[in-house]
Amino acid sequence: MWKDFFYYSRSERRVILLLLGLLVVAGASWLVCWKVYKPEFIYVEDSAEIDSFLASVKQRETSYIKSKYAPSDVRKGQDTVLFNFNPNTIDSLQLRKLGLPSFVVRNILRYREKGGTFRTPEAFARIYGLKREQFLLLRPYIQIPSGEETRRDSVYKQGESLKTMPRIEKYPEGTLVELNEADTTQLKRIPGIGSSIAKMIVVYRNRLGGFVRLEQLQEVPLVDSCLNKWFTVQGVPFRKIRVNRDGLDRLRNHPYMDFYKAKAILEYRRKRGDIKGLSRLSLFEEFTEKDLQRLSPYLSFE
């Protein structure tokens, strides 16, 4: 009867044999892998050696990072030497010996090159980049001669006195000056006219081509009508606008002209030839009656 428990059909026996074969193959594979990739045990001595090696590697990395990002102006073995110094005359090498960084030394030299002078030790503390701790360390050694503090002021005052122009003597009341012939020196002798206003009058007169009425003087900025009593005008401009010859820049540069007026003149000349007179300009929409009245003394149709 027990034989009945071990009776298998042909197909069942095949499956059992297949499973046994797979178990044998799996066991053989595990043995092969274990032989090939057999783990090596690390003894205590080897572990200590590895830890020492890793620690040395980490130390080298740390020292490399510090050396890489350390300030370039800090040198190994460089000692700070403190001594008395004048910040207005000390050179760069001596400043470096005092322990100052290179960029602070450059700032000190640039300040002196531009004419700067340290009159007090506190002025030296305002140099850009100089730390308060560094200044407090150097403060007892800063020596500025007493005469040097006022030397720059005295030199400045001497130079200023040399550059001071003599006082201009003004014209007496009732003096008349020809407005189209006076230069800046003569204009400055008129009460109420200084260098700036005199230059503006001359510049505007050259653009205008000469004054023909005293009222035109008020077209200059800052010139009041009370100044008209000092001038006379001949009434004839010394330069006129050549309507049929001048180019765009010359035409529009006149105070009574502009780009559109000059462009209209050039377009007419290009299409129809020369402009014969003021009556022709009155047909242009760019010119008003007031424009023609102001321009009439300055126009030449030759």
Secondary structure, DSSP 4 states (H G I P E B T S, - for coil): -GGGTT---HHHHHHHHHHHHHHHHHHHHHHHHHHHTPPPPPPHHHHHHHHHHHHHHHHHHHHHHHHHHS-TT--TTPPP----B-TTT--HHHHHHTT--HHHHHHHHHHHHTT----SHHHHHTSTT--HHHHHHHGGGB---HHHHHHHHHHHHHHHHHHPPPPPPPPPTT--EETTT--HHHHHTSTT--HHHHHHHHHHHHHHTS-SSGGGGGGSTT--GGGGGGEE--S--SS-EETTT--HHHHHTSTT--HHHHHHHHHHHHHH----SHHHHTTSTT--HHHHHHHGGGEE--
